[in-house]
């Protein structure tokens, strides 16, 4: 029964991919159009990477809060919790900034 359900799900997924990605691909007419499409695609990739970094940061901060919540009356635990949340926030800020800064710096030297 489990194999049959798995087989049906894989088949449905494959069929949906075939029908959703069966669009006609047309070539760009000039180099400017290609460059604009590449820039749009790269911007989309950067947005996705930044979103993934932010979501991972939210999950990490929530895990820290949940693990420290039972002993929050202790000032040392409260300090440790806020320090951990601060580190996660700094890592998310650095990761999000690097996602956008590295391509910008690379573009400066071309």
C-alpha distances in whole Angstrom, upper triangle without the diagonal:
4,5,5,6,9,10,11,12,14,15,17,18,20,21,23,24,26,27,28,30,32,35,38,40,44,46,49,52,54,54,54,51,49,51,50,46,46,47,45,42,43,44,41,39,42,41,37,38,41,38,36,39,39,36,36,39,38,35,38,40,38,37,41,41,39,40,43,43,43,47,48,51,52,54,53,50,50,52,50,47,49,50,46,46,49,47,44,46,48,46,44,47,48,45,45,48,48,45,48,51,50,50,53,55,53,55,58,59,58
4,5,5,6,9,10,11,12,14,15,17,18,20,21,23,24,26,27,28,30,34,37,38,42,44,46,50,52,51,52,49,47,48,47,43,43,44,42,39,40,41,38,36,39,38,34,35,37,35,32,35,36,32,32,36,35,32,34,37,35,33,37,38,35,36,40,40,41,44,45,48,49,51,50,46,47,49,46,44,46,46,43,42,45,44,41,43,45,42,40,44,44,41,41,45,44,42,45,48,46,46,49,51,50,51,55,55,55
4,5,5,6,9,10,10,12,14,15,16,18,20,21,22,24,26,27,28,32,35,36,40,42,45,48,50,50,50,47,45,46,46,42,42,43,41,38,39,40,37,36,38,37,34,35,37,35,32,35,37,33,33,37,36,33,35,38,36,35,39,40,38,38,42,42,43,46,48,51,52,53,52,48,49,51,48,45,47,48,44,44,46,45,42,44,46,42,41,44,45,41,42,45,44,41,44,47,46,45,49,51,49,50,54,54,53
4,5,5,6,9,10,10,12,14,15,16,18,20,21,23,24,26,27,30,34,35,39,41,44,47,49,49,50,47,45,46,46,42,42,44,41,38,40,41,37,36,39,38,34,36,38,36,34,37,38,34,35,38,37,35,37,40,38,37,41,42,39,40,44,44,45,48,49,53,54,55,54,51,51,53,50,47,49,50,46,45,48,47,43,45,47,44,42,46,46,43,43,46,46,43,45,48,47,47,50,52,50,51,55,55,54
4,5,5,6,9,10,10,12,14,15,16,18,20,21,22,24,26,29,32,34,38,40,43,46,48,48,48,45,43,44,44,40,40,41,39,36,38,38,35,34,36,35,32,33,35,33,31,34,35,31,31,35,34,32,34,37,35,34,38,39,36,38,41,41,42,45,46,50,51,52,51,48,48,50,47,44,46,47,43,42,45,44,40,42,44,41,39,43,43,40,40,43,43,40,43,46,45,44,47,49,48,49,53,53,52
4,5,5,6,9,10,11,12,14,15,17,18,20,21,22,24,28,31,32,36,38,40,44,46,45,46,43,41,42,41,38,37,39,37,33,35,36,32,31,34,33,29,30,33,31,28,31,32,29,29,33,32,30,32,35,33,32,36,37,35,36,40,40,41,44,45,49,50,51,50,46,47,48,45,43,44,45,41,40,43,42,38,40,42,39,37,40,41,37,37,41,40,37,40,43,42,41,45,47,45,46,50,50,49
4,5,5,6,9,10,11,12,14,15,17,18,20,21,22,26,29,30,34,37,39,43,45,44,45,42,40,42,41,37,37,39,37,34,35,36,33,32,35,34,31,32,35,32,30,34,35,32,32,36,35,33,35,38,37,36,39,41,39,40,43,44,45,48,49,52,53,54,53,50,50,51,48,46,48,48,44,43,46,44,41,43,44,41,39,43,43,39,39,43,42,39,41,44,43,42,45,47,46,47,50,51,50
4,5,5,6,9,10,10,12,14,15,16,18,20,21,24,28,29,33,36,38,42,44,44,44,41,39,41,40,37,37,38,36,33,35,36,32,32,35,34,30,32,34,32,30,34,35,31,32,36,35,33,36,38,36,36,40,41,39,40,44,44,45,48,49,52,53,55,54,50,50,52,49,46,48,48,45,44,46,45,41,43,45,42,40,43,43,40,39,43,42,39,41,44,43,42,45,48,46,47,51,51,50
4,5,5,6,9,10,10,12,14,15,16,18,20,23,26,28,32,34,36,40,42,42,42,39,37,38,37,34,34,35,33,30,32,33,29,28,31,30,26,28,31,28,26,30,31,28,28,32,31,29,32,35,33,33,36,37,35,37,40,40,42,45,46,49,50,51,50,47,47,48,45,43,44,45,41,40,42,41,38,39,41,38,36,39,39,36,36,39,38,35,38,41,40,39,42,44,43,44,47,48,47
4,5,5,6,9,10,11,12,14,15,16,18,22,25,26,30,32,34,38,40,39,40,37,35,36,36,32,32,34,32,28,30,31,28,27,30,29,26,27,30,28,26,29,31,28,28,32,32,30,32,35,34,33,37,38,37,38,41,42,43,46,47,50,51,52,51,47,48,49,46,43,45,45,41,40,43,41,38,39,41,38,35,38,39,35,35,38,37,34,36,39,38,37,41,43,41,42,45,46,45
4,5,5,6,9,10,11,12,14,15,17,20,23,25,29,31,34,37,39,39,40,37,35,37,36,32,33,35,32,29,31,33,29,28,32,31,28,30,32,30,29,32,33,31,31,35,35,33,36,38,37,37,40,42,40,41,45,45,47,50,50,54,55,56,54,51,51,52,49,47,48,48,45,43,46,44,41,42,44,41,38,41,41,38,37,40,40,36,38,42,40,39,42,45,43,43,47,48,46
4,5,5,6,9,10,11,12,14,15,19,22,24,28,30,33,36,38,39,39,35,34,36,35,31,31,33,31,28,30,31,27,27,30,29,26,28,31,28,27,31,32,29,30,34,33,31,34,37,35,35,39,40,38,40,44,43,45,48,49,52,53,54,53,50,49,51,48,45,46,47,43,42,44,43,39,40,42,39,37,39,40,37,36,39,39,35,37,40,40,38,41,44,42,42,46,47,46
4,6,5,6,9,10,10,12,14,17,21,22,26,28,30,34,36,36,36,33,31,33,32,28,28,30,27,25,27,28,24,23,27,26,23,25,27,25,24,27,28,26,27,30,30,29,31,34,33,33,36,38,36,38,41,41,43,46,46,50,51,52,51,47,47,48,45,43,44,44,41,39,41,40,36,37,39,36,34,36,37,33,32,35,35,31,33,37,36,34,37,40,38,39,42,43,42
4,5,5,6,9,10,11,12,16,19,20,24,26,29,32,34,34,35,32,30,32,31,27,28,30,28,25,27,28,25,24,28,27,24,26,29,27,26,29,31,28,29,33,33,31,34,37,36,36,39,41,39,41,44,45,47,49,49,53,54,55,53,50,50,51,48,45,46,46,43,42,43,42,38,39,41,38,35,38,38,34,34,37,36,32,34,37,36,35,38,40,38,39,42,43,41
4,5,5,6,9,10,11,14,17,19,23,26,29,32,34,35,35,32,30,32,32,28,28,31,28,26,28,29,26,26,29,28,26,28,31,29,28,31,33,30,32,35,35,34,36,39,38,38,42,43,42,43,47,47,49,52,52,55,56,57,56,52,52,53,51,48,48,49,45,44,46,44,41,41,43,40,38,40,40,37,36,39,38,34,36,39,38,37,39,42,40,40,44,45,43
4,5,5,6,8,10,13,16,18,22,25,27,30,33,33,33,30,28,30,29,25,26,28,25,23,26,26,23,23,26,25,23,25,28,26,25,29,30,27,29,32,32,31,34,36,35,36,39,40,39,41,44,44,46,49,49,53,54,54,53,50,49,50,48,45,46,46,43,41,43,42,38,39,40,38,35,37,38,34,33,36,35,32,33,37,36,34,37,40,38,38,42,43,41
4,6,5,6,8,11,14,16,19,22,24,28,30,30,30,27,25,27,26,23,23,25,23,20,23,24,21,20,24,23,21,23,26,24,23,27,28,26,28,31,31,30,33,35,35,35,39,40,39,41,44,44,46,49,49,53,53,54,53,49,49,50,47,44,45,45,42,40,42,40,37,37,39,36,33,35,36,32,31,34,33,29,31,34,33,31,34,37,35,35,39,40,38
4,6,6,6,10,12,14,18,21,24,27,29,30,30,27,25,28,27,23,24,27,24,22,25,26,23,23,27,26,24,26,29,27,27,30,32,30,31,35,35,34,37,39,39,39,42,44,43,44,48,48,50,53,53,56,57,58,56,53,53,53,51,48,49,49,45,44,45,44,40,41,42,39,37,38,39,35,34,37,36,32,33,36,35,33,36,39,37,36,40,41,39
4,6,5,8,12,14,18,21,23,26,29,30,30,27,26,28,27,23,25,27,24,22,25,26,23,24,27,26,24,27,30,28,28,31,32,30,32,35,35,35,37,40,39,40,43,44,43,45,48,48,51,53,53,57,58,58,57,54,53,54,52,49,49,49,46,44,46,45,41,41,43,40,37,39,40,36,35,37,37,33,34,37,36,34,37,40,38,37,41,42,40
4,6,7,11,13,16,19,22,25,27,28,28,24,23,25,24,20,22,24,21,19,22,23,19,20,24,23,21,24,26,24,24,28,29,27,29,32,32,32,35,37,36,37,40,41,41,43,46,46,48,51,50,54,55,55,54,51,50,51,49,46,46,46,43,41,43,42,38,38,39,37,34,36,36,33,31,34,33,29,30,34,33,31,33,36,35,34,38,39,37
4,6,9,10,14,16,19,22,24,25,25,22,20,23,22,18,19,22,19,17,20,21,18,19,22,22,20,23,25,24,24,28,29,28,29,32,33,32,35,37,37,38,41,42,42,44,46,47,50,52,51,55,56,56,55,52,51,51,49,46,46,46,43,42,43,41,38,38,39,36,34,35,35,32,30,33,32,28,29,32,31,29,31,34,32,32,36,37,34
4,7,9,12,16,18,21,24,25,26,22,21,24,23,19,21,24,21,19,22,24,21,22,26,25,24,26,29,28,28,31,33,31,33,36,36,36,39,41,41,42,45,46,46,47,50,51,53,56,55,59,60,60,59,55,55,55,53,50,50,50,47,45,46,45,42,42,43,40,37,39,39,35,34,36,35,31,32,35,34,32,34,37,35,34,38,39,36
4,6,9,13,15,18,21,22,23,19,18,21,20,17,19,21,19,17,21,22,20,21,25,24,23,26,28,27,28,31,32,32,33,36,36,37,39,41,41,42,45,46,46,48,51,51,54,56,56,59,60,60,59,56,55,55,53,50,50,50,47,45,46,45,42,41,42,40,37,38,38,35,33,35,34,31,31,34,33,30,32,35,33,32,36,37,34
4,6,10,13,15,18,20,21,17,17,20,19,16,18,21,19,18,21,23,21,22,26,26,25,28,30,30,30,33,35,34,36,39,39,39,42,44,44,45,48,49,49,51,54,54,57,59,58,62,63,62,61,59,58,58,56,53,53,53,50,48,48,47,44,43,44,42,39,40,40,36,35,36,35,32,32,34,34,30,32,35,33,32,35,36,33
4,7,10,13,15,17,18,14,13,17,16,13,15,18,17,15,19,21,19,20,24,24,23,26,28,28,29,32,33,33,35,37,38,39,41,43,43,44,47,48,49,50,53,54,57,59,58,61,62,61,60,57,56,56,54,52,51,51,48,46,47,45,42,42,42,40,37,38,37,34,32,34,33,29,29,32,30,27,29,32,30,28,32,33,30
4,7,9,12,14,15,12,11,15,15,12,15,18,17,16,19,21,20,21,25,25,25,27,30,30,31,34,35,35,37,39,40,41,43,45,46,47,49,51,51,53,55,56,59,61,60,63,64,63,62,59,58,58,56,54,53,53,50,48,48,47,44,43,43,41,38,39,38,35,34,34,34,30,29,32,31,27,29,32,29,28,31,32,29
4,6,9,11,12,10,9,13,13,11,13,16,16,16,18,21,20,21,24,25,26,27,30,30,31,34,35,36,37,40,41,42,43,45,46,48,50,51,52,54,56,57,60,62,60,64,64,63,62,60,59,58,56,54,53,52,50,48,48,47,44,43,43,41,38,38,38,35,33,34,32,29,28,31,29,26,27,30,27,25,29,29,26
4,6,7,9,6,6,10,10,9,11,14,14,14,17,19,19,21,23,24,25,27,29,30,31,33,34,35,37,39,40,41,43,45,46,47,49,51,52,53,55,56,59,61,60,63,64,62,61,59,58,57,55,53,52,51,49,47,47,45,43,42,42,40,37,37,36,34,32,32,31,28,27,28,27,24,25,27,25,23,26,27,23
4,7,9,7,8,11,12,12,14,16,17,18,20,22,22,24,26,27,28,30,32,33,34,36,38,39,40,42,43,45,46,48,49,51,52,54,55,57,59,59,63,64,63,66,67,65,64,62,61,60,58,56,55,54,52,50,50,48,46,45,44,42,40,39,39,37,34,34,33,30,29,31,30,26,27,29,27,24,27,28,24
4,6,6,7,9,10,11,13,15,16,17,19,20,22,23,25,26,28,29,31,32,34,35,37,38,40,41,43,44,46,47,49,50,52,53,55,56,58,59,62,64,62,65,66,64,63,61,60,59,57,55,54,53,51,49,48,47,45,43,43,41,39,38,37,35,33,32,31,29,27,28,27,24,24,26,24,21,24,25,21
4,5,5,6,9,10,10,12,14,15,16,18,20,21,22,24,26,27,28,30,32,33,35,36,37,39,41,42,43,45,47,48,49,51,52,54,55,57,60,61,60,63,63,62,60,58,57,56,54,52,51,50,48,46,45,44,42,41,40,38,36,35,34,32,30,30,28,26,24,25,24,20,21,23,20,18,20,21,17
4,5,5,6,9,10,11,12,14,15,16,18,20,21,23,24,26,27,29,30,32,33,35,36,37,39,41,42,43,45,47,48,49,51,53,54,55,59,60,58,61,61,60,59,57,55,54,53,51,49,48,47,45,44,43,41,39,38,37,34,33,33,31,29,28,27,25,22,24,23,19,19,22,20,17,19,20,17
4,5,5,6,9,10,11,12,14,15,17,18,20,21,23,24,26,27,29,30,32,33,35,36,38,39,41,42,44,45,47,48,50,51,53,54,57,58,57,60,61,59,58,56,54,54,52,50,49,48,46,44,43,42,40,38,38,36,34,33,33,30,28,28,27,24,22,24,24,20,20,23,21,19,21,23,20
4,5,5,6,9,10,11,12,14,15,16,18,20,21,23,24,26,27,29,30,32,33,35,36,38,39,41,42,44,45,47,48,50,51,52,56,57,56,59,59,58,57,55,53,52,51,49,47,46,44,43,42,41,38,37,36,35,32,32,31,29,27,26,25,23,21,23,22,18,19,22,19,17,20,21,18
4,5,5,6,9,10,10,12,14,15,16,18,20,21,22,24,26,27,28,30,32,33,35,36,37,39,41,42,43,45,46,48,49,51,54,55,54,57,57,55,54,52,51,50,48,46,45,44,42,40,39,38,36,35,34,32,30,29,28,26,24,24,23,20,18,19,19,15,15,18,16,13,16,18,15
4,5,5,6,9,10,11,12,14,15,17,19,20,21,23,25,26,27,29,30,32,33,35,36,37,39,41,42,43,45,47,48,49,53,54,52,55,56,54,53,51,50,49,47,45,44,43,41,39,38,37,35,33,33,31,29,28,28,26,23,23,22,20,17,19,19,15,16,19,18,15,18,20,17
4,5,5,6,9,10,11,12,14,15,17,18,20,21,23,25,26,27,29,30,32,33,35,36,38,39,41,42,44,45,47,48,51,53,51,55,55,54,53,50,49,48,47,44,43,43,41,38,38,37,34,33,33,31,28,28,28,25,23,23,22,19,18,20,20,16,17,20,19,16,20,21,19
4,5,5,6,8,10,11,12,14,15,16,18,20,21,23,24,26,27,29,30,32,33,35,36,38,39,41,42,43,45,46,50,51,50,53,53,52,50,48,47,46,44,43,41,40,38,37,36,34,32,31,30,28,26,26,25,23,21,21,20,17,15,17,17,13,14,17,15,14,17,18,16
4,5,5,6,9,10,10,12,14,15,16,18,20,21,22,24,26,27,29,30,32,33,35,36,37,39,41,42,43,45,48,49,48,51,51,50,48,46,45,44,42,40,39,38,36,34,33,32,30,29,28,26,24,23,23,21,18,18,17,15,13,15,15,11,12,15,14,12,15,17,15
4,6,5,6,9,10,11,13,14,15,17,19,20,21,23,25,26,27,29,30,32,33,35,36,38,39,41,42,43,47,48,46,50,50,49,48,46,44,43,42,40,38,38,36,34,33,32,30,28,28,26,24,23,23,21,18,19,19,15,14,16,17,13,14,18,17,15,18,21,19
4,5,5,6,9,10,11,12,14,15,17,19,20,21,23,25,26,27,29,30,32,33,35,36,38,39,41,42,45,47,45,49,49,48,47,45,43,43,41,39,38,37,35,33,33,31,29,28,28,25,23,23,23,20,18,19,18,14,14,17,16,13,15,18,17,16,19,21,19
4,5,5,6,9,10,11,12,14,15,17,18,20,21,23,24,26,27,29,30,32,33,35,36,38,39,40,44,45,44,47,47,46,44,42,41,40,38,36,35,34,32,30,30,29,26,25,25,23,20,20,19,17,15,15,14,11,10,13,12,9,12,15,13,13,16,18,17
4,5,5,6,9,10,10,12,14,15,16,18,20,21,23,24,26,27,29,30,32,33,35,36,38,39,42,43,42,45,45,44,43,41,39,38,37,35,33,33,31,29,28,27,25,23,23,21,19,18,18,16,13,14,14,10,9,12,13,10,11,15,15,14,17,19,18
4,5,5,6,9,10,11,12,14,15,16,18,20,21,23,24,26,27,29,30,32,33,35,36,37,41,42,41,44,45,43,42,40,39,38,37,34,33,33,31,28,28,27,24,23,23,22,19,19,19,16,14,15,15,12,11,15,15,13,15,18,18,17,20,22,22
4,5,5,6,9,10,11,12,14,15,17,18,20,21,23,24,26,27,29,30,32,33,35,36,39,41,39,43,43,42,41,39,37,37,35,33,32,31,29,27,27,25,23,22,22,20,17,18,17,14,12,14,13,10,10,14,13,12,14,17,16,16,20,21,21
4,5,5,6,8,10,11,12,14,15,16,18,20,21,22,24,26,27,29,30,32,33,34,38,39,37,41,41,40,38,36,35,34,32,30,29,28,26,24,24,23,20,19,19,17,14,14,14,11,9,10,10,6,7,10,11,9,12,14,14,15,18,20,20
4,6,5,6,9,10,10,12,14,15,16,18,20,21,22,24,26,27,28,30,32,33,36,37,36,39,40,38,37,35,34,33,32,29,28,28,26,23,23,22,19,18,19,17,14,14,15,12,9,11,12,9,9,13,14,13,14,17,18,18,21,23,23
4,5,5,6,9,10,10,12,14,15,17,18,20,21,23,24,26,27,29,30,31,35,36,35,39,39,38,37,34,33,33,31,29,28,28,25,23,23,22,19,18,19,17,14,15,16,12,11,13,13,10,11,15,15,15,17,20,20,20,23,25,25
4,5,5,6,9,10,11,12,14,15,17,18,20,21,23,24,26,27,29,30,33,35,33,37,37,36,35,32,31,31,29,27,26,25,23,21,21,19,17,16,17,14,11,13,13,9,8,11,10,7,10,13,13,13,15,18,18,19,21,23,23
4,5,5,6,9,10,11,12,14,15,16,18,20,21,23,24,26,27,28,32,33,31,35,35,34,33,30,29,28,27,24,23,23,21,18,18,17,14,13,14,12,9,10,10,8,5,8,9,7,9,12,13,13,15,17,18,19,21,23,24
4,5,5,6,9,10,11,12,14,15,16,18,20,21,22,24,26,27,30,32,30,34,34,33,32,30,28,28,27,24,23,23,21,18,19,18,15,14,15,14,10,12,13,10,8,12,13,10,12,15,17,17,18,21,22,23,25,27,28
4,5,5,6,9,10,11,12,14,15,16,18,20,21,22,24,26,29,30,29,33,33,33,31,29,28,27,25,23,23,22,20,18,19,17,14,14,15,13,10,12,13,10,9,13,13,11,14,17,17,18,20,22,22,24,26,28,28
4,6,5,6,9,10,11,12,14,15,17,18,20,21,23,24,27,28,27,31,31,30,29,26,25,25,23,20,20,19,17,15,15,14,11,11,12,9,6,9,10,7,7,10,11,9,12,15,15,17,19,20,21,23,25,27,28
4,5,5,6,9,10,10,12,14,15,16,18,20,21,22,26,27,25,29,29,28,27,25,23,23,21,19,18,18,16,13,14,13,10,9,11,10,6,9,11,9,8,11,13,12,14,16,18,19,20,22,23,25,27,29,30
4,5,5,6,9,10,11,12,14,15,16,18,20,21,24,26,25,28,29,28,27,25,23,24,22,19,19,19,16,14,16,15,11,11,14,12,9,12,14,12,11,15,16,15,17,20,21,22,23,25,26,28,30,32,33
4,5,5,6,9,10,11,12,14,15,16,18,20,23,24,23,27,27,27,26,23,22,22,20,17,17,17,14,13,14,13,9,11,13,10,8,12,13,11,11,15,16,15,18,20,20,22,24,25,26,28,30,32,33
4,5,5,6,8,10,11,12,14,15,17,18,21,22,21,25,25,24,23,20,19,19,17,14,14,14,11,9,11,10,6,7,10,8,6,9,11,10,10,14,15,15,17,19,20,22,24,25,26,28,30,31,33
4,5,5,6,9,10,11,12,14,15,16,20,21,20,23,24,23,23,20,18,19,17,14,14,15,12,10,12,12,8,9,12,11,9,12,14,13,13,16,18,17,20,22,23,25,26,28,29,31,32,34,36
4,6,5,6,9,10,10,12,14,15,18,20,19,23,24,24,23,19,19,20,17,14,15,16,13,11,14,13,10,11,14,13,11,15,17,15,16,19,20,19,22,24,25,27,28,30,31,33,35,36,38
4,5,5,6,9,10,11,12,14,17,18,18,21,21,21,20,17,16,17,14,12,13,13,9,8,11,10,7,10,12,11,10,14,15,14,15,18,19,19,22,24,24,27,28,29,30,33,34,36,37
4,5,5,6,9,10,11,12,15,16,15,19,19,19,18,15,14,14,12,9,10,11,8,6,9,9,6,8,11,11,10,13,15,15,16,19,20,20,23,24,26,28,29,30,32,34,35,37,38
4,5,5,6,9,10,10,14,15,14,18,19,19,19,15,14,16,14,10,12,13,11,9,12,13,10,12,15,15,14,17,19,18,19,22,23,23,25,27,29,31,32,33,35,36,38,40,41
4,5,5,6,9,10,13,14,14,18,18,19,18,14,14,16,13,10,12,14,10,10,13,13,11,13,16,15,15,18,20,19,20,23,24,24,27,29,30,32,33,34,35,38,39,41,42
4,6,5,6,8,11,12,12,15,15,16,14,11,11,12,9,7,9,10,7,7,11,11,9,12,15,14,15,18,19,19,20,23,24,25,27,29,30,32,33,34,36,38,39,41,42
4,6,5,6,9,10,9,13,14,14,14,10,10,12,10,7,9,11,9,8,12,13,12,13,16,17,16,19,21,21,22,25,26,27,29,30,32,34,35,36,38,40,41,43,45
4,6,5,8,10,10,14,15,16,16,12,12,14,13,10,12,14,12,12,15,16,14,16,19,19,19,22,24,24,24,27,29,29,31,33,34,36,38,39,40,42,44,45,47
4,6,7,9,10,13,13,15,14,10,11,13,11,9,12,14,11,12,15,16,15,17,20,19,20,23,24,24,25,28,29,30,32,34,35,37,38,39,41,43,44,46,47
4,6,6,6,10,10,11,10,7,8,10,8,6,10,12,10,11,14,15,15,17,19,20,20,23,25,25,26,29,30,31,33,34,35,38,39,40,41,44,45,46,48
4,6,5,9,10,12,12,9,9,12,11,9,11,14,13,13,16,18,17,19,21,22,22,24,27,27,28,30,32,32,35,36,37,40,41,42,44,46,47,48,50
4,6,8,10,12,13,10,10,14,13,11,15,17,16,16,20,21,20,22,25,25,26,28,30,30,31,34,35,36,38,40,41,43,44,45,47,49,50,52,54
4,6,6,9,9,7,8,11,11,10,13,15,15,16,19,20,20,22,24,25,26,28,30,30,32,34,35,36,39,40,41,44,45,45,47,49,50,52,54
4,5,7,9,6,5,9,10,9,11,13,14,14,17,18,19,20,22,24,24,26,28,29,30,32,34,35,37,38,39,42,43,43,45,48,48,50,52
4,6,9,8,7,11,12,12,13,16,17,17,19,21,22,23,25,27,28,29,31,32,33,35,37,38,40,41,43,45,46,46,49,51,51,53,55
4,5,5,6,9,10,11,13,14,16,17,18,20,21,23,24,26,27,29,30,32,33,35,36,38,40,40,42,45,45,45,48,50,50,52,54
4,5,5,6,9,10,11,12,14,15,16,18,20,21,22,24,26,27,28,30,31,33,34,36,38,38,40,43,43,43,46,48,48,50,52
4,5,5,6,9,10,10,12,14,15,16,18,20,21,22,24,26,27,28,30,31,33,35,37,37,38,41,42,42,44,46,46,48,50
4,5,5,6,9,10,10,12,14,15,16,18,20,21,22,24,26,27,28,30,31,33,35,36,37,40,41,41,43,45,46,47,49
4,5,5,6,9,10,11,12,14,15,16,18,20,21,22,24,26,27,28,30,32,34,34,36,39,39,39,42,44,44,46,48
4,5,5,6,9,10,10,12,14,15,16,18,20,21,22,24,26,27,28,30,32,32,34,37,37,37,40,42,42,44,46
4,6,5,6,9,10,11,12,14,15,16,18,20,21,22,24,26,27,29,31,31,32,35,36,36,38,40,41,42,45
4,5,5,6,9,10,11,12,14,15,17,18,20,21,22,24,26,27,29,30,31,34,35,35,37,39,40,42,44
4,5,5,6,9,10,10,12,14,15,16,18,20,21,22,24,26,27,28,30,32,33,33,36,38,38,40,42
4,5,5,6,9,10,10,12,14,15,16,18,20,21,22,24,26,26,28,31,31,31,34,36,36,38,40
4,5,5,6,9,10,11,12,14,15,16,18,20,21,23,25,25,26,29,30,30,32,35,35,37,39
4,5,5,6,9,10,10,12,14,15,16,18,20,21,23,24,25,28,29,29,31,34,34,36,38
4,5,5,6,9,10,10,12,14,15,16,18,20,22,22,24,27,27,27,30,32,32,34,36
4,5,5,6,9,10,10,12,14,15,16,18,20,20,22,25,25,25,28,30,30,32,34
4,5,5,6,9,10,10,12,14,15,16,19,20,21,24,24,25,27,29,30,32,34
4,5,5,6,9,10,10,12,14,15,17,18,20,22,23,24,26,28,28,30,32
4,5,5,6,8,10,10,12,14,16,16,18,21,21,21,23,26,26,28,30
4,5,5,6,8,10,10,12,15,15,16,19,20,20,22,24,25,27,29
4,5,5,6,8,10,11,13,14,15,18,19,20,22,23,25,26,28
4,6,5,6,9,10,11,12,14,17,17,18,20,22,22,24,26
4,6,5,6,9,10,10,11,15,15,15,17,20,20,22,24
4,5,5,6,9,10,11,13,15,15,17,19,20,22,23
4,6,5,7,9,11,12,13,15,16,18,19,21,23
4,5,5,6,8,11,11,12,14,16,16,19,21
4,5,5,6,9,10,10,12,14,15,17,18
4,6,6,7,9,11,12,13,15,17,18
4,6,6,7,9,11,11,13,15,16
4,6,5,6,8,10,11,13,15
4,5,5,6,9,10,11,13
4,6,5,6,9,10,11
4,5,5,6,9,10
4,5,5,7,9
4,5,6,7
4,5,5
4,6
4
